[in-house]
Amino acid sequence: MSEHLIFELSSAGRKGFSLPELDVPEQPLDDILPAEVRRRRPPNLPEVSEPTVVRHYTRLSQLNHSIDTGFYPLGSCTMKYNPKIHEVAASLPGFRSIHPEQPESTVHGALQLMWELQELLKSITGMDSVSLQPAAGAHGELTGLLMIKAFHRASGRHPSTVIAPDSAHGTNPASATAAGYRLVSVPSDERGRVDVEALRRLVNEDTAALMLTNPNTLGLFEDRIQEMASIVHEAGGLLYYDGANLNAVMGVVRPGDMGFDVVHLNLHKTFTTPHGGGGPGSGPVAVTSLLEPYLPVPVVRRREQAFFLDYDRPRSIGKMRSFYGNFGMFVRAYTYIRSLGGEGLAQVSRDAVLNSNYVRTRLNDVYEEPYAGPTMHEFVLSGRRQAARGVHTRDIAKRLMDYGFHPPTVYFPLIVEEALMIEPTETESIDTLDAFVSAMREIAQEAESDPDLVRSAPHVTPVGRVDEARAARQPDLRWRPPGQDHDEAPGAATPGDAPEGV
Ligand SMILES: *Cc1c(COP(=O)(O)O)cnc(C)c1O
């Protein structure tokens, strides 16, 4: 399937609207908008009928894989189905039509929803206070680390390092650096968990915090977590929990009970708010009472039956983003939590773990499993055996698209060669999982019998194999009929020159 630019579908005089005859006196345009602020030429807009517009954009939307069209086992990203009831709730006029500049007294219901969501996240994480402000997981990490920094400073200490495992998500070292810390990497042991003896040697009075995700990015539960917590706490450091993997443990164990001081959650992963092109993120942070004074302003609070925004917080790290966070995401996450209830959330985690282990144990005879399971909600295989025959993980990922599946995360975590990181999520049926397993097994077969077929994949997608470096550096998104040279002058058929004076 291919699709022309909408400008190429344009035909002079076609319209997608009709306006009634003018029934008021005509006003000279100059009286309304002086000539010097107006365009000298009309904008070059496509002229198309309504069905053309609808079909064009509907077809475009189908050129991309999405969770509504197919299985999306992208490890670490938790691409689970987004229930449509959330969209109904988020579309209620009282939520959809409010403006962040409205007086507080007119958005009491919205404040109540935010406060109640904070309370729910407190009980899910086992922490004392929550800020909904951060716009994504990485932003939550930065927020948490800035609070840790403010905490140390208030006690007259200036530790300069943050420790994270060598399996950490790339945002951990990035956030530590952005917060002004030097990153120290702690190695993993042969079981794929943090090497606790190495950690003991690395922790000292210069340690501001240890950042961990549990289960870790190999999908393995860090079973010596309390020991690690006391090593860090005894040296005066704090514990940061990267809660992006909460889908594995919510309702079962809580970061607060594991000894963490601050945690961020990814509402767009665990709590099903759309992401990956479907919506903005949301990365609330939850803290113990130790860090509560440093939460970003404002904090949503309740006084008797009234909800309000509290700006009177002298030790706050300040504001982390405009307004109060991605409110539409709060409505969706709130709806998710309330529609499942506590037992339902625990079932989500148990099913995510079950699905993951089901797929893992049906694939680990044909793909290498570098760190032995059982795993939690995701697992990592290695394409090393196939790479020895010249078929790399990248090729396997591309070939999966021909079978109608989104590829898993590849080449991450960095400690696994030819990594294939698979997260099925709990929202998939056994039929879907079986179909995925069959595809993965067939591709392993093809790697033996017809390696070129895999190496040149994908074959049935709208766009075939691209030069990835060039695609990222010189994106050229224009469609051309098959066979037409891709090297023609860029912009050759763009919609006329930009109007002057714009
Ligand atoms: C997704 C993820 C993050 C970052 O979250 P964003 O919302 O993408 O910024 C951090 N850590 C882990 C383990 C993740 O999976």
The ligand as an ORCA input file, in Angstrom:
! r2SCAN-3c Opt
* xyz 0 1
  C      10.557      3.559     29.283
  C      11.559      3.487     30.355
  C      12.117      4.659     30.882
  C      11.854      6.053     30.323
  O      10.526      6.427     30.266
  P      10.039      7.511     29.184
  O       8.615      7.757     29.548
  O      10.219      6.878     27.845
  O      10.884      8.724     29.348
  C      13.011      4.526     31.925
  N      13.351      3.318     32.402
  C      12.837      2.165     31.910
  C      13.251      0.852     32.517
  C      11.925      2.218     30.874
  O      11.430      1.093     30.375
*
